[in-house]
Amino acid sequence: MTDTAKTEPGKNTLMETMGLVRTVSSNPDTGHTVLEFEAKTSQCHSGNIVQGGFVTGWIDAAMAQALIAKTEAKLLPLSLDIKIAFYAAAHPGLVHAEAWIERLGRKTAFVEGRLTKPDGTVIAKGMSTVRLVPMPS
């Protein structure tokens, strides 16, 4: 389990740009991952609602991290498709992106995830078909 966040602050990494606060948990045995992000007002549109692309990105990032953990970072997950269902609006503040592996093959994986408020209220759910390729050296 990891409770620290960003790689080198100030390097403007993708995860930093997305608002990653920390990895709450990442279990390589089960392929279950929970990431914590801070939704910012700069990610919002009208009504102080987080733009859906960020919601999708947070779930996608958790699904990728679940696969990377499970494959010991030997395989790179490339999304073939992703489907997101929105249940509630996301607003500025902390959110948790949780993901797990439904099925893991040699070249293809099926992963699912969800975004929740800290109290457990579901904001969105997602599923993705992923192609697995060797991680570049």
N, C-alpha and C positions, 0 to 999 in steps of 0.2 A: 504494500500500500504506500502511496506517495501523497504527501500533503504540501508539496511545494509546487510552484507554478512555472513561471516563464523562464525560458532560457535567457541568458544575458539581457537584462532590461535595457531598453533604449536601442535595441538592434532592429526594431520594427519587423519582427517576425510575423508571419501570417497569424499564428495563434495569439500573439500579443494584440494585433490589429483587431482580431475577433473578440477580444476581451477576456481571454482565459485568465482566471484567477488561480486555479489549482486543479490538479488531478486528485480527486477525492479517493478513488480506488481504481485499480487496474489488475485484474486477476488473470495471469497467463494460463492457468489450468482450465478455467471456465470460459475465458474470453469475454468476461463481463467488465465494463468500464463505466465510470462516472466522472464526468468533467464538470467543473463549476465555472460559469462565465458571468461577467457583469454586463448586463444590457445597459447601454449608455443612451443618453438623449440624442447624441449625434447619429444613432442608428435608427431613429424613429422618424415616422412621417406624421401626418395629421392625427391629432388626438393623443399624442405621446405614445403611439403604438409602434413597437419594433417592426421594421420592415421584414416581410416573410423570408427573404433571402438569408437574413442572419439566423432566423429560427432554423431554416433548412441547413445552413452551414454548421450550426452547433450540433445538430443531430448527426449530420454527415461526419463531422470530426470525431465524435464519440464512436461511431460505427467503425471508422478507419482505425482508431486507436485500439478498439477491441480486437480487430484482426491482426494488427501489428503485434500486440501483446501475445496473442495466441500462437502466432507463427514465429515468435522470438525475433521479430524484425528481419526475418529472412525473405518475406514476401511483401510486395508493395500492393496495396489494394487500389484498384482502378474502378470507379463506379461505372457500371453499364447502364443502370437506371436507378432512379430514386423517386419514391412516392412519399409525399407528406400530406397528412390530414391535420388541419388546424382546428383545435377545439376551443381555444380561448386566446385572447390577445395577450401578447407579452409586453410588459412595460419596463421602464428602467428599474434596475435592481438585479439581484442575484437570481440565476436560473441554473438548473442542473440538467445536463445532457447525459442520459444513460443509454448504454447500448449493449447488445448481446448477440451472439452468433446462433442462428437457427440451424444452419447446416454448413459444414466446411468440407469442400472437396479439394482435389489436387489443384484445379485451375479456377474453380468458381466457388463463391461463398454467398450465402443468403444471410443478411444481417437485419436486425430491427433495432429501433431506438425510440426514445421519447424525450421530450423536454418538459420539465416540471418547475413549478415555483418551489421555493424551499419548504413550503408546507405540504408538498406532494400533489398539489392540483396540477392536472395534466394540461399543458398548453398545446402540444402537438405530438403526433406519433409519426414514425417513418419506417420505411423498409427499403432495402436496396439489394440489387443483384450486383456482385462485385467480381471482377476478373482479378486473379492473383498472378503476379509476375515476379520474377526474382528481383530482390532489392538491389538497386545499383550500388556498386562498391565505391 
